[in-house]
Amino acid sequence: MNPRTAPLLLAVGVVLGSAFTLYAGVPAAALGGWLLVLAGATILAKAADEGLTGGGAEARDGFRLAQTGSVLGGATSALLIGGVDHPSFAVLGVVATGLVLRGAAAGLAAATPEAWRSAAGSRISRFALVAVLLLGLAVVLDLAGSGPSWTPDVVLVLRGVVMAAAAWLAAYAVATRTTLQTTRLPA
């Protein structure tokens, strides 16, 4: 696997992990998605660290944040598969999704040499952060039963918004994979 094909793993993993964590509630499929994200982010972080892609430390840090999110999502899914169920796992799934979306978008934006593509990645990163923060707040209010009566409806809408961000990131990852620099940068 090389830095040009790793974004495909990232794209598929983000969509699978987010969809099966936020909507379908199928922890085995979500675990598979988070493992794909982990593999893609690990390859891209290593490539950024070795200077095989642009962005250097900024790209590496973004991909490492995505790795952290995928590990959190994978651990949450593994616990659910093991029969450990708690309402707070819904919040952990939202946090994991947010870390993956924010980190992957920021890492790809930093690694992309074209300014307009990099700006698009930054917009995805900011959009995902806001959407996930709002979703996290709504989920906490819903779980606590302290929100207004329409909180479950807001949670449903915000899940759709976060899934739109995941789909946007997946499309961005596929589009940027051909622009990633794959030759060693001069020292």
KADA-V656187 format. One record per residue. N is the residue number from 1. RES is the residue in one letter. OMEGA is omega in whole degrees, -180 to 180 (* if undefined). Layout:
N/RES/OMEGA
N/RES/OMEGA
//
This chain:
1/M/180
2/N/-177
3/P/179
4/R/179
5/T/-180
6/A/177
7/P/175
8/L/175
9/L/180
10/L/-178
11/A/-179
12/V/-179
13/G/180
14/V/-179
15/V/-179
16/L/-178
17/G/-179
18/S/-177
19/A/-177
20/F/175
21/T/-173
22/L/-174
23/Y/-168
24/A/-178
25/G/178
26/V/-172
27/P/-180
28/A/178
29/A/178
30/A/178
31/L/177
32/G/177
33/G/-180
34/W/177
35/L/175
36/L/177
37/V/-180
38/L/180
39/A/-180
40/G/-179
41/A/179
42/T/179
43/I/-178
44/L/178
45/A/179
46/K/180
47/A/178
48/A/-180
49/D/-180
50/E/179
51/G/180
52/L/173
53/T/177
54/G/174
55/G/176
56/G/-175
57/A/180
58/E/177
59/A/180
60/R/-179
61/D/177
62/G/180
63/F/176
64/R/175
65/L/176
66/A/176
67/Q/179
68/T/178
69/G/-180
70/S/176
71/V/178
72/L/178
73/G/178
74/G/179
75/A/178
76/T/178
77/S/180
78/A/177
79/L/178
80/L/177
81/I/-180
82/G/177
83/G/177
84/V/-176
85/D/179
86/H/180
87/P/-179
88/S/178
89/F/175
90/A/178
91/V/178
92/L/177
93/G/177
94/V/179
95/V/179
96/A/179
97/T/180
98/G/179
99/L/-180
100/V/-178
101/L/-179
102/R/-177
103/G/-179
104/A/180
105/A/180
106/A/179
107/G/178
108/L/179
109/A/180
110/A/-177
111/A/-177
112/T/-176
113/P/-178
114/E/-174
115/A/-177
116/W/176
117/R/178
118/S/178
119/A/178
120/A/177
121/G/177
122/S/177
123/R/178
124/I/-179
125/S/179
126/R/179
127/F/-180
128/A/180
129/L/-180
130/V/-179
131/A/-179
132/V/177
133/L/178
134/L/178
135/L/179
136/G/178
137/L/-180
138/A/179
139/V/178
140/V/178
141/L/180
142/D/180
143/L/-179
144/A/-178
145/G/-177
146/S/-180
147/G/176
148/P/-177
149/S/-178
150/W/-179
151/T/178
152/P/177
153/D/178
154/V/178
155/V/-180
156/L/179
157/V/-179
158/L/173
159/R/176
160/G/179
161/V/179
162/V/176
163/M/175
164/A/177
165/A/178
166/A/178
167/A/178
168/W/178
169/L/179
170/A/178
171/A/179
172/Y/180
173/A/179
174/V/-179
175/A/-177
176/T/-175
177/R/179
178/T/-178
179/T/179
180/L/179
181/Q/-177
182/T/174
183/T/-178
184/R/179
185/L/177
186/P/-177
187/A/*
//
